Amino acid sequence: LGSPRLGELALRAAIRLEPNNHLSWYNLGLVMESLESESETAANCFATAQAMEACSPILPFSTIPLAFE
């Protein structure tokens, strides 16, 4: 919407709710990268996103049917 600071606030709120969501971290990195004075913060967000993605499941656990009944 053309307001990177508003995007930053929304993404930080999303990360507070779900801190292991790598997509939120990645998108926050993109927003911070668009703010030229925040390149170090953007790099940290991208690194966090990469670390989170490496340990996140391919599918949410809720979609896996119960095999042990």
PQR file of N, CA, C, O and H, with PARSE charges and radii, in Angstrom:
ATOM      1  N   LEU A   1       0.817  -1.207   0.000 -0.4000 1.5000
ATOM      2  CA  LEU A   1       0.000   0.000   0.000 -0.0000 2.0000
ATOM      3  C   LEU A   1       0.850   1.256   0.000  0.5500 1.7000
ATOM      4  O   LEU A   1       0.322   2.361   0.125 -0.5500 1.4000
ATOM      5  N   GLY A   2       2.146   1.103  -0.137 -0.4000 1.5000
ATOM      6  CA  GLY A   2       3.018   2.260  -0.213 -0.0000 2.0000
ATOM      7  C   GLY A   2       3.455   2.804   1.132  0.5500 1.7000
ATOM      8  O   GLY A   2       4.054   3.878   1.195 -0.5500 1.4000
ATOM      9  H   GLY A   2       2.574   0.206  -0.239  0.4000 1.0000
ATOM     10  N   SER A   3       3.172   2.091   2.203 -0.4000 1.5000
ATOM     11  CA  SER A   3       3.571   2.536   3.533 -0.0000 2.0000
ATOM     12  C   SER A   3       4.399   1.445   4.205  0.5500 1.7000
ATOM     13  O   SER A   3       3.853   0.572   4.879 -0.5500 1.4000
ATOM     14  H   SER A   3       2.685   1.219   2.151  0.4000 1.0000
ATOM     15  N   PRO A   4       5.703   1.495   4.024 -0.5600 1.5000
ATOM     16  CA  PRO A   4       6.544   0.437   4.597  0.2800 2.0000
ATOM     17  C   PRO A   4       6.490   0.383   6.127  0.5500 1.7000
ATOM     18  O   PRO A   4       6.583  -0.699   6.705 -0.5500 1.4000
ATOM     19  N   ARG A   5       6.344   1.509   6.775 -0.4000 1.5000
ATOM     20  CA  ARG A   5       6.290   1.504   8.244 -0.0000 2.0000
ATOM     21  C   ARG A   5       5.030   0.801   8.745  0.5500 1.7000
ATOM     22  O   ARG A   5       5.071   0.112   9.765 -0.5500 1.4000
ATOM     23  H   ARG A   5       6.269   2.389   6.305  0.4000 1.0000
ATOM     24  N   LEU A   6       3.916   0.969   8.041 -0.4000 1.5000
ATOM     25  CA  LEU A   6       2.694   0.265   8.407 -0.0000 2.0000
ATOM     26  C   LEU A   6       2.869  -1.235   8.189  0.5500 1.7000
ATOM     27  O   LEU A   6       2.421  -2.040   9.006 -0.5500 1.4000
ATOM     28  H   LEU A   6       3.883   1.529   7.213  0.4000 1.0000
ATOM     29  N   GLY A   7       3.516  -1.609   7.097 -0.4000 1.5000
ATOM     30  CA  GLY A   7       3.824  -3.014   6.860 -0.0000 2.0000
ATOM     31  C   GLY A   7       4.723  -3.586   7.934  0.5500 1.7000
ATOM     32  O   GLY A   7       4.538  -4.720   8.375 -0.5500 1.4000
ATOM     33  H   GLY A   7       3.880  -0.956   6.433  0.4000 1.0000
ATOM     34  N   GLU A   8       5.698  -2.797   8.353 -0.4000 1.5000
ATOM     35  CA  GLU A   8       6.596  -3.237   9.424 -0.0000 2.0000
ATOM     36  C   GLU A   8       5.811  -3.505  10.700  0.5500 1.7000
ATOM     37  O   GLU A   8       6.027  -4.525  11.355 -0.5500 1.4000
ATOM     38  H   GLU A   8       5.849  -1.876   7.994  0.4000 1.0000
ATOM     39  N   LEU A   9       4.909  -2.612  11.060 -0.4000 1.5000
ATOM     40  CA  LEU A   9       4.113  -2.792  12.272 -0.0000 2.0000
ATOM     41  C   LEU A   9       3.243  -4.047  12.185  0.5500 1.7000
ATOM     42  O   LEU A   9       3.146  -4.809  13.147 -0.5500 1.4000
ATOM     43  H   LEU A   9       4.733  -1.783  10.528  0.4000 1.0000
ATOM     44  N   ALA A  10       2.611  -4.257  11.028 -0.4000 1.5000
ATOM     45  CA  ALA A  10       1.752  -5.430  10.859 -0.0000 2.0000
ATOM     46  C   ALA A  10       2.558  -6.722  10.931  0.5500 1.7000
ATOM     47  O   ALA A  10       2.126  -7.691  11.556 -0.5500 1.4000
ATOM     48  H   ALA A  10       2.690  -3.637  10.247  0.4000 1.0000
ATOM     49  N   LEU A  11       3.725  -6.740  10.295 -0.4000 1.5000
ATOM     50  CA  LEU A  11       4.547  -7.948  10.309 -0.0000 2.0000
ATOM     51  C   LEU A  11       5.142  -8.222  11.684  0.5500 1.7000
ATOM     52  O   LEU A  11       5.262  -9.378  12.088 -0.5500 1.4000
ATOM     53  H   LEU A  11       4.076  -5.953   9.787  0.4000 1.0000
ATOM     54  N   ARG A  12       5.509  -7.186  12.393 -0.4000 1.5000
ATOM     55  CA  ARG A  12       6.019  -7.389  13.755 -0.0000 2.0000
ATOM     56  C   ARG A  12       4.924  -7.944  14.665  0.5500 1.7000
ATOM     57  O   ARG A  12       5.196  -8.767  15.539 -0.5500 1.4000
ATOM     58  H   ARG A  12       5.411  -6.246  12.065  0.4000 1.0000
ATOM     59  N   ALA A  13       3.679  -7.489  14.457 -0.4000 1.5000
ATOM     60  CA  ALA A  13       2.557  -8.031  15.222 -0.0000 2.0000
ATOM     61  C   ALA A  13       2.339  -9.504  14.872  0.5500 1.7000
ATOM     62  O   ALA A  13       2.078 -10.321  15.754 -0.5500 1.4000
ATOM     63  H   ALA A  13       3.458  -6.820  13.747  0.4000 1.0000
ATOM     64  N   ALA A  14       2.448  -9.841  13.583 -0.4000 1.5000
ATOM     65  CA  ALA A  14       2.296 -11.236  13.162 -0.0000 2.0000
ATOM     66  C   ALA A  14       3.393 -12.104  13.758  0.5500 1.7000
ATOM     67  O   ALA A  14       3.134 -13.244  14.142 -0.5500 1.4000
ATOM     68  H   ALA A  14       2.660  -9.178  12.866  0.4000 1.0000
ATOM     69  N   ILE A  15       4.600 -11.591  13.841 -0.4000 1.5000
ATOM     70  CA  ILE A  15       5.722 -12.350  14.406 -0.0000 2.0000
ATOM     71  C   ILE A  15       5.541 -12.528  15.910  0.5500 1.7000
ATOM     72  O   ILE A  15       5.924 -13.564  16.454 -0.5500 1.4000
ATOM     73  H   ILE A  15       4.810 -10.664  13.530  0.4000 1.0000
ATOM     74  N   ARG A  16       4.965 -11.537  16.593 -0.4000 1.5000
ATOM     75  CA  ARG A  16       4.688 -11.706  18.017 -0.0000 2.0000
ATOM     76  C   ARG A  16       3.685 -12.840  18.240  0.5500 1.7000
ATOM     77  O   ARG A  16       3.791 -13.583  19.215 -0.5500 1.4000
ATOM     78  H   ARG A  16       4.654 -10.695  16.151  0.4000 1.0000
ATOM     79  N   LEU A  17       2.705 -12.969  17.328 -0.4000 1.5000
ATOM     80  CA  LEU A  17       1.708 -14.031  17.452 -0.0000 2.0000
ATOM     81  C   LEU A  17       2.259 -15.399  17.075  0.5500 1.7000
ATOM     82  O   LEU A  17       1.926 -16.401  17.708 -0.5500 1.4000
ATOM     83  H   LEU A  17       2.619 -12.365  16.536  0.4000 1.0000
ATOM     84  N   GLU A  18       3.097 -15.444  16.051 -0.4000 1.5000
ATOM     85  CA  GLU A  18       3.658 -16.714  15.572 -0.0000 2.0000
ATOM     86  C   GLU A  18       5.129 -16.504  15.217  0.5500 1.7000
ATOM     87  O   GLU A  18       5.465 -16.295  14.051 -0.5500 1.4000
ATOM     88  H   GLU A  18       3.367 -14.630  15.536  0.4000 1.0000
ATOM     89  N   PRO A  19       6.004 -16.559  16.223 -0.5600 1.5000
ATOM     90  CA  PRO A  19       7.422 -16.230  15.997  0.2800 2.0000
ATOM     91  C   PRO A  19       8.178 -17.208  15.110  0.5500 1.7000
ATOM     92  O   PRO A  19       9.271 -16.880  14.647 -0.5500 1.4000
ATOM     93  N   ASN A  20       7.641 -18.393  14.857 -0.4000 1.5000
ATOM     94  CA  ASN A  20       8.342 -19.375  14.030 -0.0000 2.0000
ATOM     95  C   ASN A  20       7.886 -19.371  12.578  0.5500 1.7000
ATOM     96  O   ASN A  20       8.245 -20.278  11.828 -0.5500 1.4000
ATOM     97  H   ASN A  20       6.754 -18.660  15.233  0.4000 1.0000
ATOM     98  N   ASN A  21       7.115 -18.390  12.163 -0.4000 1.5000
ATOM     99  CA  ASN A  21       6.628 -18.315  10.786 -0.0000 2.0000
ATOM    100  C   ASN A  21       7.704 -17.668   9.915  0.5500 1.7000
ATOM    101  O   ASN A  21       7.942 -16.463   9.994 -0.5500 1.4000
ATOM    102  H   ASN A  21       6.823 -17.653  12.772  0.4000 1.0000
ATOM    103  N   HIS A  22       8.346 -18.486   9.087 -0.4000 1.5000
ATOM    104  CA  HIS A  22       9.458 -17.975   8.278 -0.0000 2.0000
ATOM    105  C   HIS A  22       8.987 -16.969   7.217  0.5500 1.7000
ATOM    106  O   HIS A  22       9.752 -16.085   6.829 -0.5500 1.4000
ATOM    107  H   HIS A  22       8.153 -19.465   9.024  0.4000 1.0000
ATOM    108  N   LEU A  23       7.753 -17.091   6.749 -0.4000 1.5000
ATOM    109  CA  LEU A  23       7.261 -16.146   5.739 -0.0000 2.0000
ATOM    110  C   LEU A  23       7.119 -14.732   6.310  0.5500 1.7000
ATOM    111  O   LEU A  23       7.407 -13.752   5.624 -0.5500 1.4000
ATOM    112  H   LEU A  23       7.132 -17.809   7.063  0.4000 1.0000
ATOM    113  N   SER A  24       6.685 -14.631   7.542 -0.4000 1.5000
ATOM    114  CA  SER A  24       6.584 -13.309   8.173 -0.0000 2.0000
ATOM    115  C   SER A  24       7.960 -12.674   8.335  0.5500 1.7000
ATOM    116  O   SER A  24       8.135 -11.477   8.105 -0.5500 1.4000
ATOM    117  H   SER A  24       6.451 -15.427   8.100  0.4000 1.0000
ATOM    118  N   TRP A  25       8.932 -13.490   8.733 -0.4000 1.5000
ATOM    119  CA  TRP A  25      10.294 -12.973   8.871 -0.0000 2.0000
ATOM    120  C   TRP A  25      10.860 -12.530   7.519  0.5500 1.7000
ATOM    121  O   TRP A  25      11.516 -11.493   7.418 -0.5500 1.4000
ATOM    122  H   TRP A  25       8.790 -14.462   8.920  0.4000 1.0000
ATOM    123  N   TYR A  26      10.596 -13.333   6.482 -0.4000 1.5000
ATOM    124  CA  TYR A  26      11.083 -12.986   5.147 -0.0000 2.0000
ATOM    125  C   TYR A  26      10.445 -11.682   4.652  0.5500 1.7000
ATOM    126  O   TYR A  26      11.132 -10.802   4.132 -0.5500 1.4000
ATOM    127  H   TYR A  26      10.063 -14.175   6.563  0.4000 1.0000
ATOM    128  N   ASN A  27       9.135 -11.572   4.819 -0.4000 1.5000
ATOM    129  CA  ASN A  27       8.450 -10.357   4.378 -0.0000 2.0000
ATOM    130  C   ASN A  27       8.887  -9.135   5.184  0.5500 1.7000
ATOM    131  O   ASN A  27       8.980  -8.034   4.639 -0.5500 1.4000
ATOM    132  H   ASN A  27       8.577 -12.286   5.242  0.4000 1.0000
ATOM    133  N   LEU A  28       9.152  -9.319   6.468 -0.4000 1.5000
ATOM    134  CA  LEU A  28       9.683  -8.208   7.260 -0.0000 2.0000
ATOM    135  C   LEU A  28      11.054  -7.795   6.731  0.5500 1.7000
ATOM    136  O   LEU A  28      11.375  -6.607   6.701 -0.5500 1.4000
ATOM    137  H   LEU A  28       9.076 -10.213   6.910  0.4000 1.0000
ATOM    138  N   GLY A  29      11.854  -8.757   6.318 -0.4000 1.5000
ATOM    139  CA  GLY A  29      13.147  -8.442   5.717 -0.0000 2.0000
ATOM    140  C   GLY A  29      12.994  -7.628   4.442  0.5500 1.7000
ATOM    141  O   GLY A  29      13.756  -6.692   4.197 -0.5500 1.4000
ATOM    142  H   GLY A  29      11.594  -9.722   6.342  0.4000 1.0000
ATOM    143  N   LEU A  30      11.999  -7.993   3.627 -0.4000 1.5000
ATOM    144  CA  LEU A  30      11.751  -7.218   2.400 -0.0000 2.0000
ATOM    145  C   LEU A  30      11.345  -5.782   2.713  0.5500 1.7000
ATOM    146  O   LEU A  30      11.804  -4.839   2.069 -0.5500 1.4000
ATOM    147  H   LEU A  30      11.380  -8.753   3.826  0.4000 1.0000
ATOM    148  N   VAL A  31      10.485  -5.632   3.705 -0.4000 1.5000
ATOM    149  CA  VAL A  31      10.046  -4.285   4.096 -0.0000 2.0000
ATOM    150  C   VAL A  31      11.222  -3.483   4.623  0.5500 1.7000
ATOM    151  O   VAL A  31      11.400  -2.321   4.258 -0.5500 1.4000
ATOM    152  H   VAL A  31      10.112  -6.399   4.229  0.4000 1.0000
ATOM    153  N   MET A  32      12.028  -4.104   5.487 -0.4000 1.5000
ATOM    154  CA  MET A  32      13.163  -3.386   6.061 -0.0000 2.0000
ATOM    155  C   MET A  32      14.198  -3.053   4.991  0.5500 1.7000
ATOM    156  O   MET A  32      14.876  -2.029   5.077 -0.5500 1.4000
ATOM    157  H   MET A  32      11.883  -5.048   5.783  0.4000 1.0000
ATOM    158  N   GLU A  33      14.319  -3.918   3.981 -0.4000 1.5000
ATOM    159  CA  GLU A  33      15.238  -3.652   2.880 -0.0000 2.0000
ATOM    160  C   GLU A  33      14.772  -2.443   2.067  0.5500 1.7000
ATOM    161  O   GLU A  33      15.595  -1.695   1.541 -0.5500 1.4000
ATOM    162  H   GLU A  33      13.768  -4.749   3.911  0.4000 1.0000
ATOM    163  N   SER A  34      13.471  -2.253   1.966 -0.4000 1.5000
ATOM    164  CA  SER A  34      12.952  -1.101   1.219 -0.0000 2.0000
ATOM    165  C   SER A  34      13.246   0.215   1.939  0.5500 1.7000
ATOM    166  O   SER A  34      13.296   1.274   1.313 -0.5500 1.4000
ATOM    167  H   SER A  34      12.802  -2.861   2.394  0.4000 1.0000
ATOM    168  N   LEU A  35      13.439   0.142   3.247 -0.4000 1.5000
ATOM    169  CA  LEU A  35      13.867   1.305   4.024 -0.0000 2.0000
ATOM    170  C   LEU A  35      15.390   1.304   4.012  0.5500 1.7000
ATOM    171  O   LEU A  35      16.007   0.497   4.706 -0.5500 1.4000
ATOM    172  H   LEU A  35      13.399  -0.718   3.755  0.4000 1.0000
ATOM    173  N   GLU A  36      15.983   2.157   3.268 -0.4000 1.5000
ATOM    174  CA  GLU A  36      17.426   2.092   2.996 -0.0000 2.0000
ATOM    175  C   GLU A  36      18.295   2.160   4.244  0.5500 1.7000
ATOM    176  O   GLU A  36      19.424   1.669   4.228 -0.5500 1.4000
ATOM    177  H   GLU A  36      15.482   2.813   2.704  0.4000 1.0000
ATOM    178  N   SER A  37      17.800   2.753   5.317 -0.4000 1.5000
ATOM    179  CA  SER A  37      18.616   2.873   6.526 -0.0000 2.0000
ATOM    180  C   SER A  37      18.540   1.628   7.399  0.5500 1.7000
ATOM    181  O   SER A  37      19.180   1.582   8.450 -0.5500 1.4000
ATOM    182  H   SER A  37      16.883   3.152   5.329  0.4000 1.0000
ATOM    183  N   GLU A  38      17.784   0.626   6.998 -0.4000 1.5000
ATOM    184  CA  GLU A  38      17.570  -0.564   7.812 -0.0000 2.0000
ATOM    185  C   GLU A  38      18.159  -1.833   7.195  0.5500 1.7000
ATOM    186  O   GLU A  38      17.600  -2.915   7.373 -0.5500 1.4000
ATOM    187  H   GLU A  38      17.264   0.663   6.144  0.4000 1.0000
ATOM    188  N   SER A  39      19.264  -1.723   6.481 -0.4000 1.5000
ATOM    189  CA  SER A  39      19.818  -2.882   5.777 -0.0000 2.0000
ATOM    190  C   SER A  39      20.332  -3.960   6.737  0.5500 1.7000
ATOM    191  O   SER A  39      20.219  -5.149   6.436 -0.5500 1.4000
ATOM    192  H   SER A  39      19.719  -0.844   6.337  0.4000 1.0000
ATOM    193  N   GLU A  40      20.889  -3.570   7.876 -0.4000 1.5000
ATOM    194  CA  GLU A  40      21.371  -4.569   8.835 -0.0000 2.0000
ATOM    195  C   GLU A  40      20.199  -5.329   9.458  0.5500 1.7000
ATOM    196  O   GLU A  40      20.276  -6.542   9.654 -0.5500 1.4000
ATOM    197  H   GLU A  40      20.981  -2.604   8.120  0.4000 1.0000
ATOM    198  N   THR A  41      19.124  -4.622   9.765 -0.4000 1.5000
ATOM    199  CA  THR A  41      17.927  -5.266  10.301 -0.0000 2.0000
ATOM    200  C   THR A  41      17.331  -6.216   9.265  0.5500 1.7000
ATOM    201  O   THR A  41      16.880  -7.309   9.609 -0.5500 1.4000
ATOM    202  H   THR A  41      19.061  -3.636   9.606  0.4000 1.0000
ATOM    203  N   ALA A  42      17.328  -5.803   8.000 -0.4000 1.5000
ATOM    204  CA  ALA A  42      16.817  -6.656   6.930 -0.0000 2.0000
ATOM    205  C   ALA A  42      17.632  -7.939   6.831  0.5500 1.7000
ATOM    206  O   ALA A  42      17.066  -9.021   6.680 -0.5500 1.4000
ATOM    207  H   ALA A  42      17.694  -4.916   7.720  0.4000 1.0000
ATOM    208  N   ALA A  43      18.941  -7.829   6.914 -0.4000 1.5000
ATOM    209  CA  ALA A  43      19.808  -9.013   6.850 -0.0000 2.0000
ATOM    210  C   ALA A  43      19.519  -9.957   8.016  0.5500 1.7000
ATOM    211  O   ALA A  43      19.505 -11.174   7.837 -0.5500 1.4000
ATOM    212  H   ALA A  43      19.400  -6.949   7.037  0.4000 1.0000
ATOM    213  N   ASN A  44      19.291  -9.411   9.192 -0.4000 1.5000
ATOM    214  CA  ASN A  44      18.964 -10.244  10.350 -0.0000 2.0000
ATOM    215  C   ASN A  44      17.625 -10.942  10.164  0.5500 1.7000
ATOM    216  O   ASN A  44      17.478 -12.105  10.540 -0.5500 1.4000
ATOM    217  H   ASN A  44      19.302  -8.422   9.337  0.4000 1.0000
ATOM    218  N   CYS A  45      16.649 -10.252   9.591 -0.4000 1.5000
ATOM    219  CA  CYS A  45      15.340 -10.857   9.329 -0.0000 2.0000
ATOM    220  C   CYS A  45      15.457 -11.989   8.313  0.5500 1.7000
ATOM    221  O   CYS A  45      14.846 -13.044   8.483 -0.5500 1.4000
ATOM    222  H   CYS A  45      16.768  -9.307   9.285  0.4000 1.0000
ATOM    223  N   PHE A  46      16.240 -11.773   7.258 -0.4000 1.5000
ATOM    224  CA  PHE A  46      16.439 -12.818   6.255 -0.0000 2.0000
ATOM    225  C   PHE A  46      17.139 -14.037   6.855  0.5500 1.7000
ATOM    226  O   PHE A  46      16.789 -15.173   6.537 -0.5500 1.4000
ATOM    227  H   PHE A  46      16.736 -10.916   7.120  0.4000 1.0000
ATOM    228  N   ALA A  47      18.117 -13.804   7.713 -0.4000 1.5000
ATOM    229  CA  ALA A  47      18.822 -14.916   8.357 -0.0000 2.0000
ATOM    230  C   ALA A  47      17.884 -15.690   9.273  0.5500 1.7000
ATOM    231  O   ALA A  47      17.938 -16.919   9.321 -0.5500 1.4000
ATOM    232  H   ALA A  47      18.401 -12.881   7.971  0.4000 1.0000
ATOM    233  N   THR A  48      17.031 -14.984   9.996 -0.4000 1.5000
ATOM    234  CA  THR A  48      16.063 -15.637  10.866 -0.0000 2.0000
ATOM    235  C   THR A  48      15.073 -16.437  10.039  0.5500 1.7000
ATOM    236  O   THR A  48      14.724 -17.559  10.405 -0.5500 1.4000
ATOM    237  H   THR A  48      16.988 -13.986   9.957  0.4000 1.0000
ATOM    238  N   ALA A  49      14.613 -15.872   8.924 -0.4000 1.5000
ATOM    239  CA  ALA A  49      13.675 -16.578   8.045 -0.0000 2.0000
ATOM    240  C   ALA A  49      14.290 -17.860   7.518  0.5500 1.7000
ATOM    241  O   ALA A  49      13.626 -18.895   7.461 -0.5500 1.4000
ATOM    242  H   ALA A  49      14.896 -14.960   8.626  0.4000 1.0000
ATOM    243  N   GLN A  50      15.546 -17.796   7.134 -0.4000 1.5000
ATOM    244  CA  GLN A  50      16.218 -18.984   6.608 -0.0000 2.0000
ATOM    245  C   GLN A  50      16.354 -20.053   7.687  0.5500 1.7000
ATOM    246  O   GLN A  50      16.161 -21.239   7.418 -0.5500 1.4000
ATOM    247  H   GLN A  50      16.085 -16.955   7.179  0.4000 1.0000
ATOM    248  N   ALA A  51      16.681 -19.639   8.895 -0.4000 1.5000
ATOM    249  CA  ALA A  51      16.810 -20.599   9.995 -0.0000 2.0000
ATOM    250  C   ALA A  51      15.462 -21.231  10.329  0.5500 1.7000
ATOM    251  O   ALA A  51      15.385 -22.429  10.604 -0.5500 1.4000
ATOM    252  H   ALA A  51      16.838 -18.675   9.113  0.4000 1.0000
ATOM    253  N   MET A  52      14.405 -20.432  10.307 -0.4000 1.5000
ATOM    254  CA  MET A  52      13.063 -20.950  10.604 -0.0000 2.0000
ATOM    255  C   MET A  52      12.582 -21.890   9.514  0.5500 1.7000
ATOM    256  O   MET A  52      11.943 -22.902   9.804 -0.5500 1.4000
ATOM    257  H   MET A  52      14.467 -19.459  10.084  0.4000 1.0000
ATOM    258  N   GLU A  53      12.879 -21.567   8.270 -0.4000 1.5000
ATOM    259  CA  GLU A  53      12.430 -22.395   7.152 -0.0000 2.0000
ATOM    260  C   GLU A  53      13.085 -23.773   7.186  0.5500 1.7000
ATOM    261  O   GLU A  53      12.467 -24.773   6.822 -0.5500 1.4000
ATOM    262  H   GLU A  53      13.398 -20.744   8.034  0.4000 1.0000
ATOM    263  N   ALA A  54      14.326 -23.816   7.621 -0.4000 1.5000
ATOM    264  CA  ALA A  54      15.052 -25.078   7.649 -0.0000 2.0000
ATOM    265  C   ALA A  54      14.439 -26.084   8.617  0.5500 1.7000
ATOM    266  O   ALA A  54      14.585 -27.290   8.421 -0.5500 1.4000
ATOM    267  H   ALA A  54      14.828 -23.003   7.917  0.4000 1.0000
ATOM    268  N   CYS A  55      13.763 -25.613   9.650 -0.4000 1.5000
ATOM    269  CA  CYS A  55      13.193 -26.540  10.633 -0.0000 2.0000
ATOM    270  C   CYS A  55      11.667 -26.545  10.625  0.5500 1.7000
ATOM    271  O   CYS A  55      11.052 -27.109  11.531 -0.5500 1.4000
ATOM    272  H   CYS A  55      13.645 -24.633   9.810  0.4000 1.0000
ATOM    273  N   SER A  56      11.048 -25.932   9.627 -0.4000 1.5000
ATOM    274  CA  SER A  56       9.585 -25.954   9.563 -0.0000 2.0000
ATOM    275  C   SER A  56       9.118 -27.110   8.682  0.5500 1.7000
ATOM    276  O   SER A  56       9.795 -27.465   7.716 -0.5500 1.4000
ATOM    277  H   SER A  56      11.547 -25.474   8.892  0.4000 1.0000
ATOM    278  N   PRO A  57       7.974 -27.697   9.005 -0.5600 1.5000
ATOM    279  CA  PRO A  57       7.493 -28.824   8.202  0.2800 2.0000
ATOM    280  C   PRO A  57       7.011 -28.360   6.826  0.5500 1.7000
ATOM    281  O   PRO A  57       6.643 -27.200   6.646 -0.5500 1.4000
ATOM    282  N   ILE A  58       7.017 -29.277   5.864 -0.4000 1.5000
ATOM    283  CA  ILE A  58       6.549 -28.961   4.517 -0.0000 2.0000
ATOM    284  C   ILE A  58       5.049 -28.694   4.545  0.5500 1.7000
ATOM    285  O   ILE A  58       4.569 -27.757   3.908 -0.5500 1.4000
ATOM    286  H   ILE A  58       7.316 -30.220   6.011  0.4000 1.0000
ATOM    287  N   LEU A  59       4.312 -29.518   5.283 -0.4000 1.5000
ATOM    288  CA  LEU A  59       2.870 -29.352   5.465 -0.0000 2.0000
ATOM    289  C   LEU A  59       2.592 -29.107   6.941  0.5500 1.7000
ATOM    290  O   LEU A  59       3.311 -29.622   7.797 -0.5500 1.4000
ATOM    291  H   LEU A  59       4.702 -30.280   5.801  0.4000 1.0000
ATOM    292  N   PRO A  60       1.567 -28.333   7.248 -0.5600 1.5000
ATOM    293  CA  PRO A  60       1.205 -28.171   8.661  0.2800 2.0000
ATOM    294  C   PRO A  60       0.828 -29.517   9.271  0.5500 1.7000
ATOM    295  O   PRO A  60       0.262 -30.378   8.598 -0.5500 1.4000
ATOM    296  N   PHE A  61       1.143 -29.685  10.540 -0.4000 1.5000
ATOM    297  CA  PHE A  61       0.852 -30.944  11.197 -0.0000 2.0000
ATOM    298  C   PHE A  61      -0.639 -31.235  11.237  0.5500 1.7000
ATOM    299  O   PHE A  61      -1.035 -32.398  11.315 -0.5500 1.4000
ATOM    300  H   PHE A  61       1.603 -28.986  11.087  0.4000 1.0000
ATOM    301  N   SER A  62      -1.466 -30.212  11.187 -0.4000 1.5000
ATOM    302  CA  SER A  62      -2.926 -30.407  11.230 -0.0000 2.0000
ATOM    303  C   SER A  62      -3.457 -31.086   9.973  0.5500 1.7000
ATOM    304  O   SER A  62      -4.568 -31.617   9.997 -0.5500 1.4000
ATOM    305  H   SER A  62      -1.145 -29.267  11.124  0.4000 1.0000
ATOM    306  N   THR A  63      -2.696 -31.087   8.869 -0.4000 1.5000
ATOM    307  CA  THR A  63      -3.158 -31.720   7.647 -0.0000 2.0000
ATOM    308  C   THR A  63      -2.796 -33.198   7.559  0.5500 1.7000
ATOM    309  O   THR A  63      -3.275 -33.907   6.674 -0.5500 1.4000
ATOM    310  H   THR A  63      -1.794 -30.656   8.850  0.4000 1.0000
ATOM    311  N   ILE A  64      -1.960 -33.656   8.468 -0.4000 1.5000
ATOM    312  CA  ILE A  64      -1.549 -35.063   8.464 -0.0000 2.0000
ATOM    313  C   ILE A  64      -2.625 -35.871   9.191  0.5500 1.7000
ATOM    314  O   ILE A  64      -2.934 -35.585  10.348 -0.5500 1.4000
ATOM    315  H   ILE A  64      -1.570 -33.080   9.187  0.4000 1.0000
ATOM    316  N   PRO A  65      -3.191 -36.868   8.530 -0.5600 1.5000
ATOM    317  CA  PRO A  65      -4.254 -37.665   9.191  0.2800 2.0000
ATOM    318  C   PRO A  65      -3.677 -38.472  10.350  0.5500 1.7000
ATOM    319  O   PRO A  65      -2.508 -38.857  10.354 -0.5500 1.4000
ATOM    320  N   LEU A  66      -4.513 -38.702  11.297 -0.4000 1.5000
ATOM    321  CA  LEU A  66      -4.082 -39.481  12.468 -0.0000 2.0000
ATOM    322  C   LEU A  66      -3.919 -40.949  12.071  0.5500 1.7000
ATOM    323  O   LEU A  66      -4.877 -41.598  11.649 -0.5500 1.4000
ATOM    324  H   LEU A  66      -5.462 -38.389  11.295  0.4000 1.0000
ATOM    325  N   ALA A  67      -2.731 -41.448  12.207 -0.4000 1.5000
ATOM    326  CA  ALA A  67      -2.443 -42.833  11.836 -0.0000 2.0000
ATOM    327  C   ALA A  67      -2.527 -43.774  13.017  0.5500 1.7000
ATOM    328  O   ALA A  67      -2.695 -44.981  12.843 -0.5500 1.4000
ATOM    329  H   ALA A  67      -1.953 -40.921  12.549  0.4000 1.0000
ATOM    330  N   PHE A  68      -2.411 -43.237  14.203 -0.4000 1.5000
ATOM    331  CA  PHE A  68      -2.397 -44.066  15.402 -0.0000 2.0000
ATOM    332  C   PHE A  68      -3.678 -43.856  16.191  0.5500 1.7000
ATOM    333  O   PHE A  68      -3.762 -42.964  17.035 -0.5500 1.4000
ATOM    334  H   PHE A  68      -2.274 -42.257  14.344  0.4000 1.0000
ATOM    335  N   GLU A  69      -4.650 -44.664  15.918 -0.4000 1.5000
ATOM    336  CA  GLU A  69      -5.909 -44.555  16.656 -0.0000 2.0000
ATOM    337  C   GLU A  69      -6.137 -45.812  17.450  0.5500 1.7000
ATOM    338  O   GLU A  69      -7.145 -45.928  18.146 -0.5500 1.4000
ATOM    339  H   GLU A  69      -4.582 -45.389  15.233  0.4000 1.0000
TER
END
